Amino acid sequence: MVTRNQYPRVELTPAAAELVRQLRAAHGPLMFHQSGGCCDGSAPMCFPAGEFRTGDADVLLESLTVEGVAEPVAFWMSKAQYEVWSHTRLIVDVVEGRGSGFSLEAPNGVRFLIRSRLAGS
């Protein structure tokens, strides 16, 4: 896991945490992956844990603790994307509107979205 100072690399807004709890109840343990590819690749994708295969081209940024979720939720990012965003704190939020990806929240008419701040701020 990549960490910097005492600040988490990735955090969830209250709305995103609530959606994670709902998705966990419906689908079991979860994971996120952010690829930085085209289309919705710049949005974090939520999958059942282990459904998206990670490997040497990915970095585990954070194991998120979400109140009401029994296990940590892994947040992975492609190494190429991490190189671009390594100086930022990522804040996972949720907004109305359906993305075109395969993320678990898509059928609910919402999508996860990354907001960012400079690391340490």
matplotlib code that plots the C-alpha trace (Angstrom):
import matplotlib.pyplot as plt

x = [0.0, 1.2, 0.9, 2.3, 2.6, -0.5, -3.0, -5.0, -4.3, -8.0, -11.1, -14.8, -17.4, -20.4, -22.5, -19.9, -19.6, -23.4, -23.4, -20.6, -22.6, -25.6, -23.5, -21.8, -25.2, -26.2, -23.0, -20.7, -17.1, -16.0, -13.0, -12.3, -10.1, -9.1, -7.5, -7.2, -8.3, -10.8, -14.5, -15.3, -11.7, -11.1, -13.9, -13.3, -15.0, -16.5, -16.5, -17.1, -13.8, -11.5, -13.6, -11.2, -7.8, -5.0, -1.3, 2.1, 0.6, -1.5, -0.8, -2.9, -3.4, -5.5, -7.5, -10.6, -12.3, -16.0, -18.3, -20.8, -18.7, -17.1, -13.9, -11.6, -12.4, -9.3, -8.7, -6.4, -5.0, -3.0, 0.7, 0.5, -2.4, -0.7, 2.4, 0.2, -1.8, 0.9, 0.8, -2.9, -5.3, -8.3, -11.8, -14.3, -17.7, -21.0, -23.0, -26.3, -26.0, -25.2, -21.7, -21.0, -18.9, -19.4, -19.2, -21.8, -23.5, -24.4, -27.9, -28.8, -28.5, -25.5, -21.7, -18.6, -16.4, -12.9, -12.3, -8.7, -6.6, -2.8, -1.4, -1.0, -3.9]
y = [0.0, 3.5, 6.0, 9.5, 11.2, 10.6, 11.4, 8.7, 8.4, 7.6, 8.5, 8.4, 11.1, 10.2, 9.7, 7.3, 5.4, 5.0, 3.7, 1.3, -0.1, -0.6, -2.3, -4.5, -5.7, -6.6, -8.0, -9.0, -7.8, -5.0, -3.5, -0.4, 0.0, 3.2, 2.6, 6.1, 4.7, 6.0, 6.4, 5.8, 4.7, 7.9, 7.1, 4.6, 1.3, -0.8, -4.6, -7.6, -8.2, -10.3, -9.9, -7.4, -9.0, -6.9, -7.5, -5.9, -3.0, -2.0, -0.3, -0.9, 2.7, 2.1, -0.5, 1.6, 1.1, 1.8, 1.9, -0.9, -2.9, -6.0, -6.0, -3.4, -2.2, -2.3, 0.7, -0.1, 2.1, 1.4, 2.3, 4.6, 6.5, 6.6, 8.2, 11.1, 11.4, 10.4, 13.9, 14.0, 12.7, 11.0, 11.6, 9.2, 10.8, 9.8, 11.9, 11.4, 10.1, 6.7, 6.1, 3.7, 1.3, -2.0, -0.6, -2.0, 1.3, 1.9, 0.4, 2.7, 5.8, 7.1, 6.8, 7.2, 10.2, 11.2, 14.5, 15.3, 17.6, 18.0, 15.5, 17.0, 19.4]
z = [0.0, -0.9, 1.9, 2.5, 5.9, 8.1, 5.4, 3.8, 0.0, -0.6, 1.4, 0.9, 1.2, 3.5, 0.4, -1.2, 2.1, 2.3, -1.3, -0.5, 2.5, 0.1, -2.5, 0.1, 1.4, -2.1, -3.6, -0.7, -0.2, -2.6, -4.3, -6.4, -9.4, -11.2, -14.5, -16.1, -19.5, -21.9, -21.4, -17.7, -17.1, -15.2, -12.8, -10.0, -10.8, -8.0, -8.3, -6.1, -4.4, -6.6, -9.7, -11.3, -11.7, -10.5, -11.2, -11.6, -13.5, -10.5, -7.1, -3.9, -2.7, 0.3, 2.2, 3.1, 6.5, 6.0, 9.0, 8.7, 6.3, 7.9, 5.8, 4.3, 0.7, -1.4, -3.7, -6.6, -9.4, -12.5, -12.0, -15.0, -13.5, -10.1, -11.6, -12.7, -9.5, -6.9, -5.4, -4.7, -2.1, -3.8, -2.5, -3.8, -4.1, -5.8, -8.2, -10.1, -13.6, -15.0, -16.3, -19.2, -17.2, -15.5, -12.0, -9.5, -8.8, -12.5, -12.3, -9.5, -11.7, -9.9, -10.4, -8.3, -9.1, -7.9, -6.4, -5.5, -3.3, -3.1, -0.7, 2.7, 2.3]

ax = plt.figure().add_subplot(projection="3d")
ax.plot(x, y, z, "-o")
ax.set_aspect("equal")
plt.show()
